């Protein structure tokens, strides 16, 4: 499977008319909050905005349901929430390039040798006791 993927990527990258390259990085379990650009910059605002749209929907339904009663949301309505949030975030990215910057923060920008943002990110994680414990107990496996 991996060979098929790498072969496909090599062919795609070799025949790419736009000059861009796709890179594959494997992220170990437990490290996505540290090393995954989507987790570092987008998941929290994405979930917050979906939650806000849900609460707006529930507050509009308040007259139709009794207080403290579960409000059913159809699959279509949930998809509308999510599509709206993605459109909102994509529009924001035209002005605020946090997704592009997240690759620098995670040390995954293949076009930059500057790891300053990544080191700042790691230093900020050490302030969090949970991440500090993970970093302290983490050992490097020598594969030689």
C-alpha positions, -999 to +999 in steps of 0.1 A: +000+000+000+027+025+010+047+017-022+016+023-043+011+057-026+048+067-030+048+056-066+016+076-073+031+106-055+064+103-075+044+102-108+022+131-097+051+152-086+071+145-117+042+154-140+030+184-121+026+213-144+023+239-115+057+232-100+044+223-066+053+191-047+033+170-023+052+157+007+041+129+030+049+131+067+040+104+093+028+117+126+031+093+156+001+087+178-002+114+205+017+140+186-010+155+164-016+184+188+021+192+185+030+184+150-003+184+129-011+218+113-048+212+113-049+203+150-026+232+159-045+260+142-079+250+128-096+224+150-104+247+179-119+276+159-137+251+136-153+233+166-161+266+183-179+280+152-199+248+146-209+249+183-219+286+180-241+279+150-257+250+168-265+272+198-279+298+175-301+271+159-312+259+193-321+294+205-342+299+173-361+266+181-367+275+218-403+285+212-410+252+195-396+230+223-398+230+260-368+242+281-342+215+289-354+193+261-331+179+235-333+197+202-329+174+172-307+186+144-311+169+110-281+156+092-287+182+065-287+210+090-255+198+106-239+196+071-251+232+065-234+243+098-202+226+088-202+239+052-209+274+065-180+272+089-156+259+062-167+288+039-162+313+067-127+299+075-117+298+038-128+335+035-108+344+066-077+327+051-076+353+023-067+379+050-054+358+078-030+331+066-030+310+098-033+277+080-002+285+059+016+298+090+007+266+109+032+246+087+060+269+100+047+265+136+048+227+132+082+228+115+067+212+084+072+240+058+094+223+032+103+256+017+118+271+048+148+263+069+138+288+096+125+268+126+120+298+149+082+295+149+085+257+156+108+263+185+085+289+200+056+265+196+076+237+214+085+262+242+049+272+246+039+235+250+065+230+278+044+255+298+015+231+297+021+204+324+005+176+303+027+183+272+058+189+294+053+154+309+050+139+274+081+157+262+101+146+293+091+110+290+096+109+252+128+091+241+143+090+207+145+056+191+178+050+174+171+030+142+207+025+132 
